[in-house]
């Protein structure tokens, strides 16, 4: 790196306006720059603040403090120090956030997943430290968050885009931006606000120190620069608040002709990995809840549904090969006089299993299907089984691999075009986007949370569905075997929601919407553009550094 870039002192970094902040000789800057333990504590605090922004704390406003803390901690540091600080923030965030992943399989898979995600934030910390030497560094910092999450959502094995900044915003001004640029734009706005706040803190610190008698060359304080940065930080959420004005509200029925949707949560006999050891009991629970609903409909206590949604794993007995299971489902569909979207584990193709949503008609039986396109690695299939068995024999709990579906999940049922995504698919941008592009008028998420016990996993999944509702201007019906099931309005608000490990049935009129949001029309464009912006900023630092090294040889 060139000399100015290689220094580990804060004063070598530019000020908030992008100007060099001074020379290496400033006495007030050296103690700051050498306090790596202090910076480490700040990074850890940023990770905790991010954690509190997510369910089950849902203090969404704290999300900006994560990017702010990282920006402050790494400002003016070398890339290796930035990597350490990013790792600390990542561990403080992901280890508790993903604790649900080890509920029944032990600490190793949980910690391995958390560390793998934290390593992406280590790379983010290094990159953020590098671009802190550039003018307009808050902008590049925010773009780097988008780039980092784009990579984390794709690598390795298809990625794991859980815990993205945008998924923390289940209400408030930032959420509206999902309709204009999807989850990436929401995350960018959160990160930009945090980076601008960090820049304001640095400007105030410089003003205070340059005004002290000990300063080598006192210069005019810059409270006005700090004030301008704070104003910029406030302008971002204010723009988000204004962006709500043309968007749909909390009504489920505005925006198109309505269909009556019933969401059934039958519950499971017990939580844990063995929840489905009594597979027939799980199926019977959903059948019985549907029969009870049919009785209430006949009594006039509930509206007649046009369609019924059962969750993932509501029938882990293959109804194509098991006549008894098929009869039970047909009995429920006949009683309610409406098609049921059944979540089933189906034999085939070949040696594989298929995680399948089946439209079960009360008269003709099984019809259209959707096969989960993104089964979860190491949970629904095990790549390189011998390699992963070296680390944990829990991989052998997955006795047979699930196949990857190839068709988009748009299903015609009950007079509506229903867009089906299964479980974790809700956090993958492209899987939801192409479902809406294919004509989905309302979204359905079929999920099973029994394997995560009484944790925040289900609430975090609901939060992702809330963001999707705003992103695409669609209502969402989320059906879980054991909670949380929910009905979500197009503004992301929860109209109905259940508790964990309880039985619940919701019946709601939901509009069939066919409008398009700007986010839908732009697709992945905002993510690619913002990622390119962040990558370009890193290159602006790295390329001159490499040239300087060559020139010294």
C-alpha positions as CSV (number, residue, x, y, z in Angstrom):
1,X,0.0,0.0,0.0
2,X,1.1,3.6,-0.4
3,X,2.4,5.2,2.8
4,X,-0.8,7.0,3.6
5,X,-2.9,3.9,3.1
6,X,-0.6,1.7,5.1
7,X,-0.7,3.8,8.3
8,X,-2.7,2.5,11.2
9,X,-3.5,5.9,12.6
10,X,-6.9,7.7,12.4
11,X,-5.3,11.0,11.4
12,X,-4.2,9.5,8.1
13,X,-7.8,8.9,7.1
14,X,-9.8,11.5,5.4
15,X,-12.3,13.6,7.4
16,X,-16.1,13.4,6.9
17,X,-15.8,15.5,3.7
18,X,-13.1,13.4,2.3
19,X,-10.1,15.7,3.1
20,X,-6.9,14.5,4.8
21,X,-7.4,15.0,8.5
22,X,-3.8,15.7,9.4
23,X,-0.3,14.3,9.6
24,X,1.0,11.3,11.5
25,X,2.5,13.7,14.1
26,X,-0.7,14.8,15.7
27,X,-0.4,13.7,19.3
28,X,-4.1,13.3,19.8
29,X,-4.5,10.7,17.1
30,X,-2.0,8.0,18.2
31,X,-3.7,6.8,21.4
32,X,-7.0,6.4,19.5
33,X,-5.4,4.4,16.7
34,X,-3.6,2.1,19.1
35,X,-6.7,1.2,21.2
36,X,-7.5,-2.0,19.3
37,X,-9.2,-3.5,22.5
38,X,-11.4,-0.4,22.6
39,X,-12.2,-0.9,18.9
40,X,-12.9,-4.5,19.5
41,X,-15.4,-3.7,22.3
42,X,-17.1,-1.2,19.9
43,X,-17.4,-3.9,17.2
44,X,-18.8,-6.4,19.6
45,X,-21.3,-3.8,20.8
46,X,-22.3,-3.2,17.2
47,X,-23.0,-6.9,16.8
48,X,-25.2,-6.9,19.9
49,X,-27.1,-3.9,18.6
50,X,-27.8,-5.7,15.3
51,X,-29.0,-8.7,17.2
52,X,-31.5,-6.6,19.2
53,X,-32.9,-5.2,16.0
54,X,-34.1,-8.7,15.0
55,X,-36.9,-10.9,16.6
56,X,-37.4,-11.6,19.4
57,X,-36.3,-8.2,20.6
58,X,-37.4,-6.4,17.4
59,X,-35.8,-3.0,18.3
60,X,-35.6,-2.2,14.6
61,X,-34.1,1.2,15.1
62,X,-31.0,-0.3,16.6
63,X,-30.0,-1.8,13.3
64,X,-28.2,1.4,12.2
65,X,-25.9,1.0,15.2
66,X,-24.3,-2.1,13.7
67,X,-22.9,-0.5,10.6
68,X,-22.1,2.7,12.6
69,X,-20.1,0.7,15.1
70,X,-18.2,-1.1,12.4
71,X,-17.5,2.1,10.5
72,X,-16.1,3.8,13.6
73,X,-14.1,0.8,14.7
74,X,-12.3,0.2,11.4
75,X,-11.9,3.9,10.3
76,X,-8.3,4.5,9.3
77,X,-7.2,1.0,10.1
78,X,-5.3,-1.5,8.0
79,X,-7.3,-4.2,6.3
80,X,-6.1,-6.9,8.7
81,X,-7.3,-4.9,11.7
82,X,-10.6,-4.3,9.9
83,X,-10.9,-8.0,9.2
84,X,-10.5,-8.8,12.9
85,X,-13.1,-6.1,13.9
86,X,-15.6,-7.3,11.3
87,X,-15.1,-10.9,12.6
88,X,-15.8,-9.7,16.2
89,X,-19.0,-7.9,15.1
90,X,-20.0,-11.0,13.1
91,X,-19.6,-13.4,15.9
92,X,-21.4,-11.1,18.4
93,X,-24.3,-11.0,16.0
94,X,-24.5,-14.5,14.4
95,X,-23.6,-16.7,17.3
96,X,-26.7,-15.7,19.3
97,X,-28.9,-15.0,16.2
98,X,-28.4,-18.5,14.8
99,X,-28.5,-20.3,18.2
100,X,-31.8,-22.0,17.0
101,X,-29.8,-24.0,14.5
102,X,-28.2,-26.0,17.3
103,X,-31.3,-26.6,19.4
104,X,-31.4,-30.3,18.8
105,X,-28.2,-31.1,17.0
106,X,-25.6,-29.7,19.4
107,X,-23.2,-26.8,19.4
108,X,-20.9,-27.7,16.6
109,X,-23.3,-27.3,13.6
110,X,-24.6,-24.0,15.1
111,X,-21.1,-22.6,15.8
112,X,-19.9,-23.7,12.4
113,X,-22.7,-21.9,10.7
114,X,-22.3,-18.8,12.8
115,X,-18.5,-18.7,12.1
116,X,-19.0,-19.2,8.4
117,X,-21.3,-16.2,8.3
118,X,-19.1,-14.1,10.5
119,X,-16.2,-14.6,8.1
120,X,-18.1,-12.7,5.5
121,X,-18.3,-9.8,7.9
122,X,-14.6,-10.1,8.5
123,X,-14.2,-9.5,4.8
124,X,-16.6,-6.6,5.1
125,X,-14.5,-5.1,7.9
126,X,-11.4,-5.3,5.9
127,X,-13.0,-3.7,2.9
128,X,-14.6,-1.0,5.0
129,X,-11.3,-0.1,6.5
130,X,-9.8,0.2,3.1
131,X,-12.5,2.5,1.7
132,X,-12.5,4.7,4.8
133,X,-9.5,6.5,3.2
134,X,-11.6,7.6,0.3
135,X,-13.8,10.7,-0.1
136,X,-17.5,10.0,0.4
137,X,-16.6,6.9,2.4
138,X,-20.0,6.5,4.1
139,X,-21.5,5.9,0.6
140,X,-19.0,3.2,-0.2
141,X,-19.4,1.7,3.2
142,X,-23.1,1.2,2.8
143,X,-22.6,-0.2,-0.7
144,X,-20.1,-2.7,0.7
145,X,-22.8,-4.0,3.1
146,X,-25.0,-4.8,0.0
147,X,-22.0,-6.5,-1.7
148,X,-21.2,-8.6,1.4
149,X,-24.8,-9.7,1.8
150,X,-25.0,-10.5,-1.9
151,X,-22.0,-12.8,-1.6
152,X,-23.3,-14.4,1.6
153,X,-26.6,-15.1,0.0
154,X,-25.0,-17.1,-2.8
155,X,-21.8,-18.8,-1.4
156,X,-21.2,-21.5,-0.6
157,X,-23.8,-24.2,-1.6
158,X,-26.3,-21.5,-2.7
159,X,-25.6,-19.3,0.3
160,X,-27.5,-18.5,3.5
161,X,-29.0,-14.9,3.4
162,X,-30.3,-15.1,6.9
163,X,-29.8,-12.0,9.2
164,X,-29.6,-9.5,6.3
165,X,-30.0,-5.9,7.5
166,X,-33.2,-5.5,5.5
167,X,-34.9,-8.4,7.3
168,X,-34.6,-6.5,10.6
169,X,-36.9,-3.8,9.4
170,X,-40.4,-5.2,10.0
171,X,-41.8,-1.8,10.6
172,X,-40.7,1.8,10.5
173,X,-39.5,4.1,7.7
174,X,-36.8,1.9,6.1
175,X,-39.3,-0.9,5.4
176,X,-41.1,1.0,2.6
177,X,-37.9,1.0,0.5
178,X,-38.4,-2.7,-0.1
179,X,-41.0,-1.8,-2.6
180,X,-38.5,0.3,-4.6
181,X,-35.3,-1.8,-4.4
182,X,-36.0,-5.0,-2.5
183,X,-34.1,-6.2,0.6
184,X,-30.8,-4.8,-0.8
185,X,-32.1,-1.2,-0.9
186,X,-33.5,-1.5,2.7
187,X,-30.1,-2.8,3.9
188,X,-28.3,-0.1,2.0
189,X,-30.4,2.6,3.7
190,X,-29.8,1.1,7.1
191,X,-26.1,0.9,6.5
192,X,-25.9,4.4,5.0
193,X,-27.7,5.9,8.0
194,X,-25.2,4.2,10.3
195,X,-22.2,5.2,8.3
196,X,-23.3,8.9,8.2
197,X,-23.8,8.8,12.0
198,X,-20.3,7.4,12.3
199,X,-18.9,10.2,10.1
200,X,-20.7,12.7,12.3
201,X,-19.1,11.3,15.4
202,X,-15.7,11.4,13.8
203,X,-16.2,15.0,12.7
204,X,-17.2,16.0,16.3
205,X,-14.2,14.2,17.7
206,X,-11.9,16.0,15.3
207,X,-13.5,19.4,16.1
208,X,-13.0,18.8,19.8
209,X,-9.4,17.7,19.5
210,X,-8.3,20.3,17.0
211,X,-9.6,23.0,19.4
212,X,-7.6,21.7,22.3
213,X,-4.5,23.7,23.3
214,X,-2.3,20.6,22.8
215,X,-3.1,20.4,19.1
216,X,0.0,20.8,16.9
217,X,-1.8,23.1,14.5
218,X,-5.2,24.1,15.8
219,X,-7.8,24.7,13.1
220,X,-11.4,25.7,12.9
221,X,-13.7,23.3,14.5
222,X,-16.2,21.6,12.2
223,X,-19.5,21.3,14.1
224,X,-21.3,22.4,10.9
225,X,-19.9,19.3,9.1
226,X,-21.1,17.1,11.9
227,X,-24.5,18.8,11.8
228,X,-24.7,18.2,8.0
229,X,-23.8,14.6,8.4
230,X,-26.5,14.1,11.1
231,X,-29.0,15.8,8.8
232,X,-28.0,13.4,6.1
233,X,-28.5,10.5,8.4
234,X,-31.9,11.8,9.3
235,X,-32.8,12.4,5.6
236,X,-32.5,8.7,4.8
237,X,-35.3,7.5,7.1
238,X,-37.4,10.6,6.3
239,X,-37.2,9.6,2.6
240,X,-38.3,6.1,3.6
241,X,-41.3,7.6,5.5
242,X,-42.3,9.6,2.5
243,X,-41.9,6.5,0.3
244,X,-44.8,4.9,2.1
245,X,-47.3,7.4,0.6
246,X,-48.1,5.6,-2.7
247,X,-47.8,2.1,-1.3
248,X,-50.7,-0.3,-0.2
249,X,-51.9,0.0,3.3
250,X,-52.9,-2.6,5.9
251,X,-56.1,-3.8,4.2
252,X,-56.0,-7.4,3.0
253,X,-58.9,-6.8,0.6
254,X,-58.0,-3.6,-1.2
255,X,-56.3,-3.9,-4.6
256,X,-58.3,-6.6,-6.4
257,X,-61.1,-9.2,-6.2
258,X,-60.8,-11.2,-3.0
259,X,-60.6,-14.9,-2.2
260,X,-61.2,-16.4,1.2
261,X,-58.1,-18.2,2.5
262,X,-57.9,-20.5,5.5
263,X,-54.5,-21.1,7.1
264,X,-54.3,-24.3,9.2
265,X,-51.7,-24.9,11.9
266,X,-52.3,-28.4,13.2
267,X,-49.3,-28.5,15.6
268,X,-47.1,-31.6,16.2
269,X,-47.0,-34.1,19.1
270,X,-43.6,-32.9,20.2
271,X,-40.9,-30.5,19.3
272,X,-37.5,-31.6,18.1
273,X,-35.9,-33.8,15.4
274,X,-38.3,-36.6,16.3
275,X,-41.4,-34.4,15.8
276,X,-42.4,-36.5,12.8
277,X,-41.7,-39.9,14.3
278,X,-45.5,-40.0,14.7
279,X,-46.1,-38.9,11.2
280,X,-49.7,-40.0,11.2
281,X,-50.4,-37.9,14.3
282,X,-49.1,-34.8,12.5
283,X,-51.3,-35.5,9.5
284,X,-54.3,-36.3,11.7
285,X,-53.9,-33.0,13.5
286,X,-54.2,-31.0,10.3
287,X,-57.1,-33.2,9.1
288,X,-58.9,-32.6,12.4
289,X,-58.4,-28.9,12.4
290,X,-59.8,-28.7,8.9
291,X,-62.8,-30.9,9.9
292,X,-63.4,-28.6,12.9
293,X,-63.3,-25.6,10.6
294,X,-65.8,-27.2,8.2
295,X,-68.1,-27.7,11.2
296,X,-67.8,-24.0,12.1
297,X,-68.5,-23.1,8.4
298,X,-71.6,-25.2,8.4
299,X,-72.8,-23.6,11.6
300,X,-72.3,-20.1,10.0
301,X,-69.5,-19.2,12.5
302,X,-66.8,-19.0,9.8
303,X,-66.8,-17.9,6.1
304,X,-66.6,-20.6,3.5
305,X,-62.9,-20.7,2.3
306,X,-62.1,-20.8,-1.3
307,X,-58.8,-22.4,-0.5
308,X,-57.0,-23.9,2.5
309,X,-53.2,-23.8,3.2
310,X,-51.5,-26.6,5.2
311,X,-47.9,-26.2,6.2
312,X,-44.7,-28.0,5.1
313,X,-44.5,-31.5,6.5
314,X,-48.2,-31.6,7.2
315,X,-48.1,-35.0,5.5
316,X,-44.8,-36.7,5.7
317,X,-46.6,-39.9,4.6
318,X,-46.5,-39.9,0.8
319,X,-50.2,-39.6,-0.2
320,X,-49.4,-40.9,-3.7
321,X,-48.3,-44.2,-2.3
322,X,-50.2,-44.5,0.9
323,X,-53.9,-44.9,0.4
324,X,-54.8,-44.3,4.0
325,X,-53.1,-40.9,4.0
326,X,-54.8,-40.0,0.7
327,X,-58.2,-40.9,2.1
328,X,-57.6,-38.7,5.2
329,X,-56.6,-35.7,3.1
330,X,-59.6,-36.3,0.7
331,X,-61.9,-36.5,3.7
332,X,-60.7,-33.1,4.9
333,X,-60.9,-31.5,1.5
334,X,-64.4,-32.9,0.9
335,X,-65.6,-31.6,4.3
336,X,-64.3,-28.1,3.8
337,X,-65.4,-28.2,0.1
338,X,-62.2,-26.4,-1.0
339,X,-58.8,-27.3,-2.4
340,X,-56.1,-27.8,0.2
341,X,-52.4,-27.0,-0.4
342,X,-50.8,-29.9,1.3
343,X,-47.1,-29.9,2.3
344,X,-46.0,-33.5,1.7
345,X,-42.8,-35.5,1.5
346,X,-43.0,-37.5,-1.7
347,X,-41.0,-40.5,-2.8
348,X,-38.8,-39.9,-5.9
349,X,-37.5,-39.2,-8.3
350,X,-35.4,-42.2,-8.0
351,X,-33.6,-42.5,-4.8
352,X,-34.5,-38.9,-3.8
353,X,-37.3,-37.4,-1.8
354,X,-39.3,-34.3,-2.9
355,X,-40.5,-31.6,-0.5
356,X,-43.8,-30.9,-2.3
357,X,-46.8,-28.7,-2.1
358,X,-49.8,-30.5,-3.6
359,X,-53.1,-28.9,-4.6
360,X,-55.6,-31.5,-3.3
361,X,-59.0,-30.9,-4.9
362,X,-62.1,-32.1,-3.0
363,X,-63.4,-33.9,-6.1
364,X,-60.5,-34.9,-8.2
365,X,-57.8,-35.3,-5.6
366,X,-54.1,-34.4,-6.1
367,X,-53.4,-31.9,-8.9
368,X,-50.8,-29.2,-9.4
369,X,-47.6,-29.5,-7.4
370,X,-44.6,-27.4,-6.4
371,X,-41.3,-29.0,-5.5
372,X,-39.0,-27.0,-3.2
373,X,-36.2,-25.6,-5.4
374,X,-33.7,-24.8,-2.7
375,X,-33.5,-27.7,-0.2
376,X,-31.3,-26.8,2.7
377,X,-27.8,-28.2,2.5
378,X,-26.8,-30.5,5.5
379,X,-30.4,-30.5,6.5
380,X,-32.4,-31.8,3.5
381,X,-29.4,-33.1,1.5
382,X,-25.8,-33.7,2.3
383,X,-23.1,-32.8,-0.3
384,X,-19.8,-34.5,0.2
385,X,-21.2,-36.6,3.0
386,X,-17.9,-38.3,3.9
387,X,-16.2,-34.9,4.3
388,X,-18.9,-33.4,6.5
389,X,-19.2,-36.6,8.5
390,X,-15.6,-36.0,9.6
391,X,-16.8,-33.0,11.5
392,X,-20.2,-34.3,12.8
393,X,-22.1,-37.6,12.5
394,X,-25.3,-35.6,12.7
395,X,-25.2,-35.5,8.9
396,X,-26.4,-39.1,8.9
397,X,-29.7,-37.9,10.4
398,X,-30.4,-37.0,6.8
399,X,-30.8,-40.5,5.6
400,X,-32.0,-39.7,2.1
401,X,-31.4,-36.5,0.1
402,X,-34.1,-34.3,-1.2
403,X,-34.1,-33.3,-4.8
404,X,-34.1,-29.8,-6.2
405,X,-37.3,-28.8,-7.9
406,X,-37.1,-27.0,-11.2
407,X,-40.5,-25.3,-11.7
408,X,-41.7,-22.0,-10.3
409,X,-44.4,-22.4,-7.6
410,X,-47.4,-20.7,-9.1
411,X,-50.5,-22.9,-8.5
412,X,-54.1,-22.3,-9.6
413,X,-56.4,-23.1,-6.7
414,X,-59.7,-21.7,-5.5
415,X,-59.9,-19.1,-8.2
416,X,-56.5,-17.6,-7.4
417,X,-53.0,-17.8,-8.6
418,X,-51.0,-18.7,-5.5
419,X,-47.3,-18.3,-5.3
420,X,-45.8,-21.0,-3.1
421,X,-42.4,-20.9,-1.5
422,X,-41.3,-23.5,1.1
423,X,-39.6,-22.6,4.4
424,X,-36.2,-21.0,4.0
425,X,-36.9,-20.2,0.4
426,X,-38.6,-17.0,1.6
427,X,-35.2,-15.4,2.3
428,X,-33.8,-16.0,-1.2
429,X,-34.6,-13.0,-3.4
430,X,-34.8,-14.7,-6.7
431,X,-37.0,-17.6,-5.6
432,X,-39.7,-15.2,-4.4
433,X,-39.2,-12.7,-7.3
434,X,-39.7,-15.2,-10.1
435,X,-42.8,-16.6,-8.3
436,X,-44.4,-13.1,-8.5
437,X,-43.1,-12.6,-12.0
438,X,-44.9,-15.8,-13.0
439,X,-48.2,-14.4,-12.0
440,X,-48.7,-15.0,-8.2
441,X,-51.6,-12.9,-6.9
442,X,-50.9,-13.7,-3.3
443,X,-47.9,-15.4,-1.6
444,X,-47.9,-18.5,0.5
445,X,-45.1,-19.7,2.7
446,X,-45.3,-23.3,3.9
447,X,-42.9,-24.1,6.7
448,X,-42.2,-26.4,9.6
449,X,-40.5,-24.9,12.6
450,X,-40.8,-27.9,15.0
451,X,-37.2,-28.8,14.6
452,X,-36.1,-25.4,16.1
453,X,-38.1,-25.7,19.3
454,X,-39.1,-22.6,21.3
455,X,-36.6,-20.3,19.7
456,X,-36.8,-17.1,17.6
457,X,-36.3,-18.9,14.3
458,X,-40.0,-18.8,13.5
459,X,-40.3,-15.1,14.3
460,X,-37.2,-14.3,12.1
461,X,-38.9,-16.2,9.3
462,X,-42.1,-14.3,9.7
463,X,-40.0,-11.0,9.6
464,X,-38.6,-12.0,6.2
465,X,-42.2,-12.7,5.0
466,X,-43.2,-9.2,6.2
467,X,-40.5,-7.6,4.1
468,X,-41.5,-9.7,1.1
469,X,-45.1,-8.5,1.4
470,X,-43.9,-4.9,1.0
471,X,-41.4,-5.7,-1.7
472,X,-44.0,-7.2,-4.0
473,X,-47.2,-5.5,-2.8
474,X,-48.8,-8.9,-2.0
475,X,-50.5,-10.3,1.0
476,X,-48.7,-13.4,2.5
477,X,-50.3,-16.4,4.2
478,X,-47.7,-18.3,6.2
479,X,-48.6,-21.7,7.4
480,X,-46.4,-23.6,10.0
481,X,-46.9,-27.0,11.5
482,X,-46.2,-25.6,15.0
483,X,-45.9,-21.8,14.8
484,X,-45.7,-19.0,14.0
485,X,-48.4,-19.0,11.4
486,X,-49.4,-15.6,10.1
487,X,-51.5,-13.6,7.7
488,X,-49.5,-10.5,6.5
489,X,-50.9,-7.4,4.8
490,X,-49.2,-5.8,1.8
491,X,-47.7,-3.1,4.1
492,X,-46.0,-5.8,6.1
493,X,-48.3,-5.6,9.1
494,X,-49.4,-8.8,10.9
495,X,-53.1,-9.2,10.6
496,X,-53.2,-12.6,12.3
497,X,-50.5,-14.6,14.0
498,X,-50.3,-17.7,16.2
499,X,-48.2,-18.8,19.1
500,X,-45.5,-21.6,19.1
501,X,-46.7,-25.2,19.4
502,X,-50.4,-24.5,19.4
503,X,-53.2,-25.3,17.0
504,X,-54.6,-22.4,15.1
505,X,-56.9,-21.6,12.1
506,X,-57.2,-18.3,10.4
507,X,-59.8,-17.4,7.8
508,X,-59.3,-14.2,6.0
509,X,-60.4,-12.5,2.7
510,X,-57.3,-11.7,0.7
511,X,-57.2,-9.6,-2.5
512,X,-55.8,-11.1,-5.6
513,X,-53.2,-8.4,-6.5
514,X,-51.7,-8.1,-10.0
515,X,-49.9,-4.8,-9.7
516,X,-46.1,-4.5,-9.9
517,X,-43.8,-2.6,-7.6
518,X,-40.7,-0.9,-8.8
519,X,-38.7,-3.5,-6.9
520,X,-40.3,-6.2,-9.0
521,X,-39.6,-4.4,-12.2
522,X,-36.0,-3.7,-11.4
523,X,-35.3,-7.2,-10.1
524,X,-31.7,-7.7,-9.0
525,X,-30.7,-4.5,-10.6
526,X,-30.3,-2.4,-7.4
527,X,-28.3,-5.2,-5.7
528,X,-25.9,-5.5,-8.7
529,X,-25.5,-1.7,-9.0
530,X,-24.9,-1.2,-5.3
531,X,-22.5,-4.2,-5.2
532,X,-20.6,-2.8,-8.1
533,X,-20.3,0.6,-6.3
534,X,-18.8,-1.1,-3.3
535,X,-16.5,-3.3,-5.4
536,X,-15.4,-0.2,-7.4
537,X,-14.5,1.6,-4.2
538,X,-12.3,-1.3,-3.0
539,X,-10.6,-1.4,-6.4
540,X,-9.9,2.4,-6.1
541,X,-7.8,1.6,-3.0
542,X,-6.3,-1.7,-4.1
543,X,-5.2,-0.8,-7.6
544,X,-3.1,2.3,-6.7
545,X,-1.6,0.3,-3.8
546,X,-0.5,-2.5,-6.2
547,X,1.0,-0.1,-8.6
548,X,2.9,1.6,-5.8
549,X,4.3,-1.7,-4.7
550,X,5.4,-2.5,-8.3
551,X,7.1,0.9,-8.6
552,X,9.2,0.2,-5.5
553,X,10.5,-3.1,-6.9
